[in-house]
Amino acid sequence: MLNNVHVDNVSAAILTAAGFLFFGLVWVALKLREPNLRRVREIAATQALERAGRVGRSHVVRSGSKGFMHRVVTNLKLVRTVRAQALMQKLSSAGWRSGDALTMYLFSKLSLPLIFPVLSLLWLTAMGYGWFAGWARIAILVGTGLLGYFFPDIWVQNAAQKRQLKIQLALPDALDLMVTCAEAGLSLEALMKRVANEMLKSGPELADELGLTCIEMEFLPDRRQALVNLAERTNLSGIRALVNALQQSSKFGTPLSQAMRVLAAEFRDDRIVKAEEKAARLPVLLTVPMVLFILPPLIMVLIGPAVLRVADQFVNGHH
């Protein structure tokens, strides 16, 4: 006991701070910020190098990181596995397209199952839970190890879902802009560039995807492949419908403005239907708060005076 502060409490505070610091470092490493204009310039620079024959893949911005994580992942040859491409697609759906994103993801999958049990064991020891022994301690270590193994997947999936939701919310406004640009006579590339520039503030995620698609249209031999890549990156039914409409318009020669107008009308009707569904669910959602918080006070106000009068009559009659 030092100045009314127990040593175990100090140790627990230090370990907790170290744990938060570790998670903060992992978060900063994985939370690769994506200013749209900066990344579009990087992809454009990579495109120029691609044409010069200096790099392999053009839609992934590779980083020259020589850090510890990069060495570990490279020495274990984890990037060369069959799942590397699928993992890169998953990270791309979450908005992480840097070459180091896959390295940090694989390193986290490798290190967190070891770090989580060690931190949990140190925390239990520092907090004085030494009575956890035998199978109980083994179960805690195994559970925290499994949590550490699945934690990167949960993180990436959560980020991808949030990004998909933002893209889905910005898509109807982008379609209205596409209809206006198509009726003005703009081509598909010019249309997508204009919409990407206009959506930078209101829908930066969708603007980022459209800008990347415009760049891919410029250097891919078949621009339909760029549209397919857009659908695969976002993995949204609305984007797939947009891609199908654009492909059909390009294949059969139908006017682009007509295809965009029909698709915008469908999306508008879809938004109305979803709003009506949310409105129809409100009575059901309000039932529980009404039963728990509104009916008891109402019953007390209405029945309370009568109960008090009856109680008074019983008391007076007894006396």
C-alpha positions in Angstrom: 0.0 0.0 0.0 1.6 3.3 -1.2 -0.3 6.4 -0.2 -3.6 4.5 -0.2 -2.9 3.1 -3.7 -2.5 -0.6 -4.0 0.3 -1.9 -6.2 -2.2 -4.3 -7.9 -4.4 -1.4 -8.9 -1.4 0.5 -10.3 -0.4 -2.6 -12.3 -3.9 -3.1 -13.6 -4.1 0.6 -14.7 -0.7 0.2 -16.5 -1.8 -2.9 -18.3 -5.2 -1.4 -19.2 -3.4 1.7 -20.6 -1.1 -0.6 -22.5 -4.0 -2.5 -23.9 -5.8 0.7 -25.0 -2.5 1.9 -26.6 -2.1 -1.3 -28.5 -5.7 -1.2 -29.8 -5.2 2.5 -30.7 -2.1 1.6 -32.7 -3.9 -1.2 -34.5 -6.9 1.2 -35.2 -4.6 3.9 -36.6 -2.8 1.3 -38.8 -6.0 -0.1 -40.2 -8.0 3.1 -40.4 -6.3 4.2 -43.6 -7.9 7.5 -44.4 -9.0 7.9 -47.9 -9.1 11.5 -49.2 -10.7 11.0 -52.6 -8.7 13.4 -54.7 -5.3 12.3 -53.2 -6.1 8.6 -53.9 -7.3 9.3 -57.3 -4.0 11.0 -58.1 -2.2 8.0 -56.7 -4.1 5.6 -58.9 -3.6 7.9 -61.8 0.2 7.8 -61.1 0.1 4.1 -60.9 -1.8 4.0 -64.2 1.0 5.9 -65.8 3.6 3.5 -64.4 1.4 0.6 -65.6 1.6 1.9 -69.2 5.3 2.2 -68.8 5.5 -1.4 -67.7 7.0 -0.8 -64.3 4.3 -2.3 -62.0 2.0 -5.3 -62.2 -1.5 -4.5 -60.8 -2.9 -1.0 -61.4 -6.0 -1.0 -59.3 -4.0 -1.5 -56.0 -1.7 1.2 -54.7 1.3 -0.7 -53.4 3.3 0.7 -50.6 7.0 0.3 -50.0 6.7 -0.5 -46.4 9.8 -2.3 -45.0 8.6 -2.5 -41.4 8.4 -5.4 -39.0 4.9 -6.5 -40.1 5.9 -6.6 -43.7 9.0 -8.7 -43.0 7.0 -11.2 -40.9 4.3 -11.6 -43.5 6.7 -11.9 -46.3 8.9 -14.4 -44.6 5.9 -16.6 -43.8 4.7 -16.2 -47.4 1.2 -15.4 -46.3 0.6 -13.0 -49.1 1.1 -15.8 -51.7 -1.7 -17.9 -50.4 -4.8 -18.6 -52.5 -7.0 -16.5 -50.1 -4.8 -13.4 -50.7 -6.9 -12.2 -53.6 -10.2 -12.8 -51.8 -8.8 -11.0 -48.7 -7.8 -8.1 -50.9 -11.3 -7.9 -52.3 -12.7 -7.9 -48.8 -10.4 -5.1 -47.7 -11.2 -3.2 -50.9 -14.9 -3.4 -50.0 -14.1 -1.8 -46.7 -12.2 1.0 -48.4 -8.7 -0.2 -47.7 -6.8 -0.6 -51.0 -3.3 0.2 -49.9 -0.7 -2.6 -50.4 0.0 -2.5 -46.7 -3.6 -3.1 -45.8 -3.3 -6.8 -46.6 0.0 -7.0 -44.7 -1.5 -5.4 -41.6 -4.6 -7.7 -41.8 -2.5 -10.8 -42.0 -0.2 -9.7 -39.3 -3.1 -9.0 -37.0 -4.6 -12.5 -37.8 -1.2 -13.9 -36.8 -0.4 -11.8 -33.7 -3.7 -11.1 -32.0 -4.5 -14.7 -31.1 -1.3 -14.6 -29.0 -1.5 -11.1 -27.7 -5.1 -11.3 -26.4 -4.5 -14.3 -24.1 -1.3 -12.8 -22.7 -3.1 -9.5 -22.0 -6.1 -11.3 -20.4 -3.7 -13.4 -18.2 -1.8 -10.4 -17.1 -5.0 -8.5 -16.4 -6.5 -11.4 -14.3 -3.3 -11.7 -12.3 -3.0 -7.9 -11.7 -6.7 -7.7 -10.6 -6.2 -10.5 -8.1 -8.3 -13.1 -9.8 -5.7 -15.7 -9.1 -8.4 -18.2 -8.1 -9.0 -18.8 -11.8 -7.0 -21.9 -12.2 -7.1 -25.2 -14.2 -9.8 -25.5 -16.8 -11.3 -22.0 -16.1 -8.0 -20.3 -16.9 -7.6 -22.5 -20.0 -11.1 -21.7 -21.2 -10.4 -17.9 -20.8 -7.2 -18.2 -22.7 -8.8 -20.2 -25.5 -11.7 -17.8 -25.6 -9.6 -14.7 -25.8 -7.4 -16.4 -28.4 -10.4 -17.1 -30.6 -11.5 -13.5 -30.1 -8.1 -12.3 -31.3 -8.3 -14.6 -34.3 -11.7 -13.4 -35.4 -11.3 -9.8 -34.4 -9.8 -8.6 -37.7 -12.6 -10.3 -39.7 -15.2 -8.6 -37.5 -13.5 -5.3 -37.8 -13.3 -5.5 -41.6 -16.8 -6.7 -42.0 -18.1 -3.9 -39.8 -16.2 -1.3 -41.8 -17.5 -2.8 -45.1 -21.1 -2.8 -43.9 -20.8 0.9 -42.8 -19.3 1.8 -46.2 -22.0 -0.1 -48.1 -24.7 1.7 -46.1 -23.2 5.1 -47.0 -22.9 4.2 -50.6 -26.5 2.9 -50.7 -27.8 6.1 -49.1 -25.9 8.3 -51.6 -26.8 6.2 -54.7 -30.3 7.7 -55.4 -29.0 11.3 -55.4 -26.1 10.1 -57.7 -28.6 8.5 -60.1 -30.6 11.8 -60.3 -27.4 13.6 -61.2 -26.6 10.8 -63.8 -30.1 11.3 -65.4 -29.4 15.1 -65.7 -26.0 14.6 -67.1 -27.2 11.9 -69.6 -30.0 14.1 -70.8 -27.4 16.9 -71.3 -25.6 14.6 -73.8 -22.5 13.6 -71.8 -20.8 10.3 -72.5 -20.6 7.6 -69.9 -17.0 8.5 -68.8 -17.8 12.2 -68.6 -21.0 11.5 -66.8 -19.3 9.4 -64.1 -16.5 12.0 -63.7 -19.0 14.8 -63.3 -21.1 12.8 -60.8 -18.0 11.8 -58.8 -16.9 15.4 -58.5 -20.4 16.6 -57.5 -20.7 13.8 -54.8 -17.4 14.4 -53.1 -19.0 16.2 -50.1 -22.4 14.5 -49.9 -21.2 11.0 -50.7 -17.4 10.7 -50.6 -17.5 6.8 -50.6 -19.6 6.6 -53.7 -17.6 9.4 -55.4 -14.4 7.4 -54.6 -15.8 4.3 -56.3 -17.0 6.2 -59.3 -13.7 8.0 -59.7 -11.8 4.7 -59.5 -14.2 3.3 -62.2 -13.5 6.3 -64.4 -9.7 5.7 -64.1 -10.1 2.0 -64.9 -12.2 2.9 -68.0 -9.3 4.8 -69.4 -6.7 2.0 -69.4 -8.7 -1.3 -69.4 -9.2 -2.7 -72.9 -12.9 -3.3 -72.2 -14.7 -0.7 -70.2 -17.3 -3.1 -69.2 -14.7 -4.8 -67.0 -14.4 -1.5 -65.1 -18.2 -1.6 -64.4 -17.9 -5.3 -63.3 -15.1 -4.3 -60.9 -17.4 -1.5 -59.5 -20.1 -4.1 -58.8 -17.7 -6.5 -57.2 -16.0 -3.9 -55.0 -19.3 -2.5 -53.6 -21.2 -5.7 -53.5 -24.6 -3.9 -53.5 -27.7 -4.8 -55.4 -28.3 -1.2 -56.4 -24.8 -0.9 -57.9 -25.3 -4.2 -59.7 -28.6 -2.9 -61.2 -26.8 0.3 -62.3 -24.0 -1.7 -63.9 -26.5 -4.0 -65.7 -28.4 -1.0 -67.0 -25.1 0.6 -68.3 -24.0 -2.6 -69.9 -27.3 -3.2 -71.6 -27.3 0.4 -72.9 -23.8 0.0 -74.3 -24.5 -3.4 -75.8 -27.9 -2.8 -77.4 -27.4 0.9 -78.2 -30.3 2.2 -76.2 -30.1 5.8 -75.1 -28.2 6.3 -71.9 -30.6 8.9 -70.6 -33.6 6.6 -71.0 -31.9 3.8 -69.1 -30.8 6.2 -66.3 -34.4 7.6 -66.1 -36.0 4.2 -65.7 -33.4 3.1 -63.1 -33.8 6.3 -61.2 -37.6 5.8 -61.1 -37.1 2.3 -59.8 -34.8 3.5 -57.0 -37.2 6.3 -56.1 -40.0 3.8 -55.8 -37.8 1.5 -53.8 -37.0 4.4 -51.4 -40.7 5.1 -51.0 -41.4 1.4 -50.3 -38.7 1.3 -47.6 -40.0 4.4 -46.0 -43.5 2.9 -45.9 -42.0 -0.3 -44.3 -40.3 1.7 -41.6 -43.5 3.7 -40.9 -45.5 0.4 -40.7 -43.0 -1.0 -38.1 -43.4 2.0 -35.8 -46.5 0.8 -34.0 -44.8 -2.5 -33.2 -41.7 -0.8 -32.0 -43.6 1.6 -29.9 -45.6 -1.2 -28.1 -42.8 -2.1 -25.7 -42.0 1.5 -24.6 -45.7 2.2 -24.1 -46.2 -1.0 -22.0 -43.1 -0.3 -19.9 -43.1 3.5 -19.5 -46.5 4.9 -20.4 -49.1 2.5 -19.2 -47.8 2.1 -15.5 -47.9 5.9 -14.8 -51.2 6.1 -16.6 -52.7 3.3 -14.5 -51.3 4.9 -11.3 -52.9 8.2 -12.2 -56.3 6.8 -13.1 -56.6 4.0 -10.5 -54.5 5.5 -7.7 -57.2 7.9 -6.3 -59.8 5.1 -6.3 -57.4 2.7 -4.5 -56.6 5.4 -1.9 -60.3 6.1 -1.3 -61.1 2.4 -0.8 -58.1 2.1 1.5 -59.4 5.1 3.5 -62.9 3.5 3.8 -61.4 0.3 5.1 -59.4 2.2 7.7 -62.3 4.4 8.8 -64.7 1.5 8.9 -62.3 -0.6 11.0 -62.0 2.3 13.5 
